[in-house]
Amino acid sequence: MAASPPLSACDIGRAVADGRTSAEQVVVDALRRLHEADGSLRAFVEVSTDDALAAARTLDARLACGHPAPVWAGVPIAVKGRGDAVELRRLRAAGAIPIGRTAVPRGPGPQTWGHTDRGPTRNPHRPDLSPGGSSAGSAAAVAAGIVPVATGSDGAGSTRIPAAWCGILGYKPTAGLGPGRDPSGLACAGPLVADARDLAGWAGVVLGPLPACPPPRTATWSPDLGFAGDQLDPEVVGIARHAAEVLMPGVQPARLRLADPAPAWTALRDPHAPAADLAGAAALRAANDRSLAALFATTDLLLTPTTPGGPHGHDGPGDHMSVALTWSFNLSGHPALSIPAGFTADGAPVGVQVVARHGADRALLALAGVLGPCG
């Protein structure tokens, strides 16, 4: 079911600006791909055909009158659930055109997977497997080639996990840089893209100018962050480790032992958490922050598998914690990115997670082009 992606958002914007195509034609093509694929994919819960075509025609009319083309003129995008109002306003101002709302599977606690009212959202590479959650529909729409970019949000790994399992790129900005969705402060908006160049495009539109930072020169590798060893799938870890060596040759083992963030994350997301639980969360968070500060004092990047194992079936993850390697960085606020690393022997995508110092998003996104898209 996975298809070659359409043109990147950057390429579409230039083609519409140059008059080589029209915004209306680009949107018509995206809607055709959606209707061809989504009967079995189930990535979308609502399709905005009339609104999308109207927006495209309005944009074409403005361009015909000589108005300057916005940077993402005519770029069709998919929107996670109801979307983030600030993010959507900025994307529309840049010329992007939403064509529909995507499925947002819900599960108990941080483990998000599930079904639409039409059945499960399917992984474009392995329809018998989950595309991850909770940005499941957005990741599936991008991986299936329906749109080049989809919006997501990441509260425990919800852009990075579906990106890893669908063979695309998913980005969580440094905490505070982007629009947020979550009163706890752990979640923020982030994109899912097929082409690494579109990460920088999204950041420029939604986040604005990123802080300057030097290119990364040193990197460390941790398969388990010091606590998740019993969750690891050796094949997934091996594929991710190879990708880490390609990204940063000479990557060194990390001397890092974080505490499992589960109790802290759970307490901070619970508006009724007892004071004792919140105090414990603060202590755990502070201890992990000290460990990460010590690590990033000596290295530019930390690389891990995005998930300890591969995608699970539509019946859920069981005892496996797909978020084990991602949610520490929602607590710490570091920028993190999942880049396609390759595929398991049975055709399931694997991601490598790259984490940078606070504010070093620019270096992180530049690095993405080495492997993405699709390993």
C-alpha positions as CSV (number, residue, x, y, z in Angstrom):
1,M,0.0,0.0,0.0
2,A,2.9,2.4,0.6
3,A,3.6,4.6,-2.4
4,S,6.2,6.9,-3.7
5,P,5.6,10.3,-2.0
6,P,4.2,13.2,-4.1
7,L,6.5,16.1,-4.7
8,S,7.8,17.7,-1.5
9,A,6.0,20.7,-0.1
10,C,9.0,22.8,-1.1
11,D,8.7,21.6,-4.8
12,I,5.0,22.0,-4.9
13,G,5.2,25.6,-3.6
14,R,7.8,26.5,-6.3
15,A,5.8,24.8,-9.1
16,V,2.6,26.7,-8.2
17,A,4.5,30.0,-7.8
18,D,6.2,29.5,-11.2
19,G,3.0,28.7,-13.0
20,R,4.0,25.1,-13.9
21,T,0.9,23.9,-12.2
22,S,-2.1,25.3,-10.3
23,A,-3.1,25.0,-6.7
24,E,-6.4,23.5,-7.8
25,Q,-4.6,20.8,-9.8
26,V,-2.4,19.9,-6.9
27,V,-5.4,19.6,-4.6
28,V,-7.4,17.6,-7.2
29,D,-4.5,15.2,-7.5
30,A,-4.2,14.8,-3.7
31,L,-7.9,14.2,-3.3
32,R,-7.7,11.5,-6.0
33,R,-4.9,9.8,-4.1
34,L,-6.9,10.0,-0.9
35,H,-10.0,8.4,-2.4
36,E,-8.0,5.7,-4.1
37,A,-6.2,4.7,-0.9
38,D,-8.3,5.5,2.1
39,G,-11.0,2.9,1.6
40,S,-8.6,0.4,3.1
41,L,-6.0,2.7,4.7
42,R,-8.6,4.5,6.9
43,A,-6.2,7.4,7.6
44,F,-9.0,10.1,7.4
45,V,-12.1,10.7,9.4
46,E,-13.2,13.7,7.4
47,V,-12.4,14.9,3.9
48,S,-12.7,18.6,3.1
49,T,-13.3,18.4,-0.6
50,D,-15.3,21.6,-1.1
51,D,-13.3,23.8,1.3
52,A,-10.0,22.6,-0.2
53,L,-11.0,23.2,-3.7
54,A,-12.4,26.6,-2.8
55,A,-9.1,27.6,-1.1
56,A,-7.1,26.4,-4.1
57,R,-9.2,28.4,-6.5
58,T,-9.0,31.5,-4.4
59,L,-5.2,31.1,-4.2
60,D,-4.9,30.6,-8.0
61,A,-7.0,33.8,-8.6
62,R,-4.8,35.8,-6.3
63,L,-1.7,34.6,-8.1
64,A,-3.3,35.4,-11.5
65,C,-3.8,39.0,-10.3
66,G,-0.1,39.3,-9.5
67,H,-0.1,38.7,-5.8
68,P,3.2,37.2,-4.5
69,A,3.1,33.4,-4.0
70,P,3.4,32.2,-0.4
71,V,6.2,29.7,0.3
72,W,3.9,26.6,0.4
73,A,1.5,27.8,-2.3
74,G,-1.1,25.0,-2.9
75,V,0.6,22.4,-0.7
76,P,-2.1,19.8,0.3
77,I,-1.8,18.8,4.0
78,A,-3.6,16.5,6.3
79,V,-4.6,17.7,9.8
80,K,-4.5,15.6,12.9
81,G,-7.9,15.6,14.6
82,R,-9.1,19.2,15.1
83,G,-5.6,20.5,14.7
84,D,-3.8,23.3,16.6
85,A,-5.3,26.7,15.8
86,V,-2.0,28.6,15.8
87,E,-0.2,26.0,13.7
88,L,-3.1,25.8,11.1
89,R,-3.4,29.6,10.9
90,R,0.4,29.9,10.1
91,L,0.3,27.0,7.6
92,R,-2.7,28.5,5.8
93,A,-1.0,31.9,5.6
94,A,1.9,30.1,4.0
95,G,-0.4,28.7,1.3
96,A,-1.0,25.2,2.6
97,I,-4.4,23.7,2.0
98,P,-5.9,21.2,4.4
99,I,-7.7,18.4,2.6
100,G,-9.0,16.5,5.6
101,R,-8.8,15.4,9.2
102,T,-6.9,12.3,10.2
103,A,-7.6,9.5,12.6
104,V,-6.4,9.9,16.2
105,P,-6.5,6.5,17.8
106,R,-6.8,6.4,21.6
107,G,-5.6,3.8,24.0
108,P,-5.1,3.5,27.8
109,G,-2.6,6.0,29.2
110,P,0.3,6.7,26.8
111,Q,-0.2,3.7,24.6
112,T,-2.2,5.0,21.7
113,W,-3.6,2.8,19.0
114,G,-7.1,1.8,18.0
115,H,-9.9,2.0,15.4
116,T,-11.9,4.5,13.5
117,D,-15.6,4.0,13.1
118,R,-14.6,2.1,9.9
119,G,-12.0,-0.1,11.5
120,P,-8.3,0.2,12.3
121,T,-6.1,2.7,10.6
122,R,-3.6,0.6,8.7
123,N,0.1,0.8,8.3
124,P,0.9,1.5,4.6
125,H,3.9,-0.9,4.7
126,R,2.2,-3.7,6.6
127,P,-1.6,-3.4,6.7
128,D,-1.8,-6.0,9.4
129,L,0.2,-3.7,11.7
130,S,-0.6,-0.5,13.5
131,P,0.9,2.8,12.2
132,G,1.4,3.9,15.8
133,G,-0.4,6.6,17.7
134,S,-1.8,9.0,18.3
135,S,-0.8,10.7,15.0
136,A,-1.7,7.5,13.2
137,G,-3.8,8.8,10.4
138,S,-1.4,11.7,9.7
139,A,1.6,9.3,9.5
140,A,-0.3,6.8,7.3
141,A,-1.5,9.6,4.9
142,V,2.1,10.8,4.4
143,A,3.6,7.3,4.1
144,A,0.9,6.3,1.6
145,G,1.8,9.3,-0.6
146,I,-1.5,11.1,-0.2
147,V,0.1,14.3,1.1
148,P,3.7,15.4,1.6
149,V,3.1,16.9,5.1
150,A,0.7,16.2,7.9
151,T,0.3,17.9,11.3
152,G,0.8,15.9,14.5
153,S,1.3,16.4,18.1
154,D,3.8,14.8,20.5
155,G,3.0,14.2,24.1
156,A,4.9,10.9,24.7
157,G,6.2,10.2,21.2
158,S,3.1,10.7,19.2
159,T,4.9,12.1,16.1
160,R,8.1,10.1,16.5
161,I,6.6,6.6,17.0
162,P,4.2,6.7,14.0
163,A,6.9,8.2,11.9
164,A,9.2,5.3,12.8
165,W,6.6,2.7,12.1
166,C,5.5,4.3,8.8
167,G,9.0,4.9,7.4
168,I,8.8,8.7,7.4
169,L,10.2,11.6,9.6
170,G,8.5,13.0,12.7
171,Y,9.8,16.0,14.7
172,K,9.2,17.2,18.3
173,P,10.6,20.7,18.7
174,T,12.3,22.0,21.8
175,A,9.7,22.7,24.4
176,G,8.4,26.2,24.1
177,L,9.3,26.8,20.5
178,G,6.1,25.7,18.9
179,P,2.3,25.7,19.5
180,G,1.1,23.5,22.3
181,R,-1.9,21.4,22.9
182,D,-1.6,20.1,26.4
183,P,-2.0,21.9,29.8
184,S,0.7,19.7,31.3
185,G,3.3,21.3,28.9
186,L,4.5,17.9,27.7
187,A,2.9,18.0,24.3
188,C,3.6,20.3,21.3
189,A,2.7,20.4,17.7
190,G,5.1,18.8,15.2
191,P,5.1,17.7,11.6
192,L,5.2,14.3,9.8
193,V,6.9,14.5,6.4
194,A,8.2,12.3,3.7
195,D,11.0,14.6,2.5
196,A,13.5,15.9,5.0
197,R,13.6,19.3,3.4
198,D,10.0,19.8,4.5
199,L,11.0,19.7,8.2
200,A,12.9,23.0,7.8
201,G,10.0,24.3,5.7
202,W,7.5,23.5,8.4
203,A,9.7,25.0,11.1
204,G,10.2,28.2,9.1
205,V,6.4,28.6,8.7
206,V,5.2,27.5,12.2
207,L,8.2,28.2,14.5
208,G,9.8,31.1,12.8
209,P,13.6,31.6,12.7
210,L,15.4,28.9,14.7
211,P,18.2,29.7,17.1
212,A,21.6,29.6,15.5
213,C,23.8,26.6,16.6
214,P,27.0,24.9,15.3
215,P,26.7,21.7,13.4
216,P,26.9,18.5,15.5
217,R,30.4,17.0,15.7
218,T,30.0,14.3,18.4
219,A,27.3,11.8,19.2
220,T,26.5,9.0,21.6
221,W,24.4,5.9,21.4
222,S,22.1,4.4,23.9
223,P,19.8,1.4,23.0
224,D,17.8,1.7,26.2
225,L,18.5,5.0,28.1
226,G,19.6,2.9,31.0
227,F,16.2,1.5,32.0
228,A,14.4,-0.1,29.0
229,G,16.7,-3.1,28.3
230,D,14.0,-5.7,28.9
231,Q,11.9,-4.1,26.1
232,L,14.4,-4.3,23.3
233,D,14.0,-6.2,20.1
234,P,17.6,-7.1,18.9
235,E,16.7,-6.7,15.2
236,V,15.2,-3.3,15.7
237,V,18.1,-2.2,17.8
238,G,20.6,-3.5,15.2
239,I,18.9,-1.6,12.3
240,A,18.8,1.6,14.4
241,R,22.4,1.3,15.4
242,H,23.6,0.9,11.8
243,A,21.6,4.0,10.9
244,A,23.2,5.9,13.8
245,E,26.7,5.0,12.4
246,V,25.6,6.3,9.0
247,L,24.3,9.6,10.5
248,M,27.3,10.1,12.8
249,P,30.3,7.9,12.0
250,G,32.2,7.0,15.2
251,V,29.2,7.4,17.5
252,Q,30.2,6.4,21.0
253,P,28.3,4.5,23.7
254,A,26.5,6.8,26.1
255,R,27.2,6.7,29.8
256,L,23.6,7.4,30.7
257,R,21.2,5.9,33.1
258,L,17.8,7.7,33.2
259,A,15.0,6.7,35.5
260,D,11.9,5.3,33.9
261,P,9.7,8.4,33.3
262,A,6.4,6.5,33.6
263,P,5.4,7.6,37.1
264,A,6.4,11.2,36.4
265,W,4.7,11.4,33.0
266,T,1.5,9.9,34.4
267,A,1.4,12.2,37.4
268,L,2.0,15.3,35.4
269,R,-0.8,14.4,32.9
270,D,-3.3,13.8,35.7
271,P,-5.1,17.0,36.8
272,H,-6.1,15.2,40.0
273,A,-2.8,13.7,40.9
274,P,-2.0,13.7,44.7
275,A,0.6,16.1,45.9
276,A,2.9,13.2,46.8
277,D,2.8,11.9,43.2
278,L,3.6,15.4,41.9
279,A,6.5,15.8,44.3
280,G,7.8,12.4,43.1
281,A,7.4,13.5,39.5
282,A,9.4,16.7,40.1
283,A,12.2,14.7,41.8
284,L,12.4,12.2,39.0
285,R,12.3,14.9,36.4
286,A,15.1,16.8,38.1
287,A,17.3,13.8,38.4
288,N,16.9,12.9,34.7
289,D,17.5,16.5,33.7
290,R,20.8,16.5,35.6
291,S,21.8,13.3,33.8
292,L,20.9,14.7,30.4
293,A,22.7,18.0,31.2
294,A,25.9,16.0,32.1
295,L,25.6,14.0,28.9
296,F,25.1,17.1,26.6
297,A,28.0,18.8,28.3
298,T,30.2,16.3,26.5
299,T,28.3,15.4,23.3
300,D,26.2,17.1,20.7
301,L,23.7,14.4,20.0
302,L,22.1,11.3,21.6
303,L,20.9,8.6,19.3
304,T,18.5,5.7,20.2
305,P,16.1,3.4,18.5
306,T,12.8,5.4,18.2
307,T,11.0,2.5,19.7
308,P,12.3,-0.6,21.5
309,G,10.5,-2.9,19.1
310,G,8.6,-2.9,15.8
311,P,5.0,-2.1,15.2
312,H,2.4,-4.2,16.9
313,G,-0.8,-5.6,15.5
314,H,-4.2,-3.9,15.6
315,D,-5.0,-5.7,18.9
316,G,-2.6,-3.4,20.8
317,P,0.9,-3.6,22.3
318,G,0.2,-5.8,25.2
319,D,2.9,-5.3,27.9
320,H,5.3,-3.7,25.4
321,M,5.9,0.0,26.0
322,S,6.3,1.6,22.6
323,V,6.9,5.0,24.3
324,A,9.8,3.7,26.5
325,L,12.5,5.6,24.5
326,T,10.5,8.7,23.5
327,W,8.6,10.2,26.5
328,S,11.7,11.0,28.5
329,F,12.3,13.9,26.1
330,N,8.7,15.2,26.5
331,L,9.6,15.5,30.2
332,S,13.0,17.1,29.6
333,G,11.9,19.3,26.7
334,H,14.8,18.4,24.4
335,P,14.2,18.5,20.6
336,A,13.9,15.0,19.1
337,L,13.5,13.6,15.7
338,S,12.7,10.1,14.2
339,I,14.5,9.4,11.0
340,P,13.8,6.3,8.8
341,A,16.5,3.7,9.6
342,G,15.5,0.7,7.4
343,F,13.2,-2.3,7.5
344,T,13.0,-5.5,9.5
345,A,13.2,-8.8,7.6
346,D,9.4,-9.0,7.5
347,G,9.0,-5.5,6.0
348,A,8.3,-3.4,9.1
349,P,9.9,0.1,9.1
350,V,12.4,1.1,11.9
351,G,13.3,4.6,13.0
352,V,16.4,6.0,14.7
353,Q,15.7,8.8,17.2
354,V,18.1,11.7,17.4
355,V,18.0,14.1,20.4
356,A,19.9,17.4,20.6
357,R,20.5,20.0,23.2
358,H,17.8,22.5,24.1
359,G,17.4,25.0,21.2
360,A,19.6,23.0,18.8
361,D,16.7,22.3,16.5
362,R,18.4,23.8,13.4
363,A,21.3,21.2,13.6
364,L,18.8,18.4,14.2
365,L,16.8,19.2,11.1
366,A,19.9,19.6,8.9
367,L,21.0,16.2,9.9
368,A,17.7,14.6,8.8
369,G,18.6,14.8,5.2
370,V,21.4,12.2,5.5
371,L,18.9,9.2,5.8
372,G,15.4,10.5,5.2
373,P,13.2,9.6,3.5
374,C,12.7,5.9,3.9
375,G,16.3,5.0,5.0
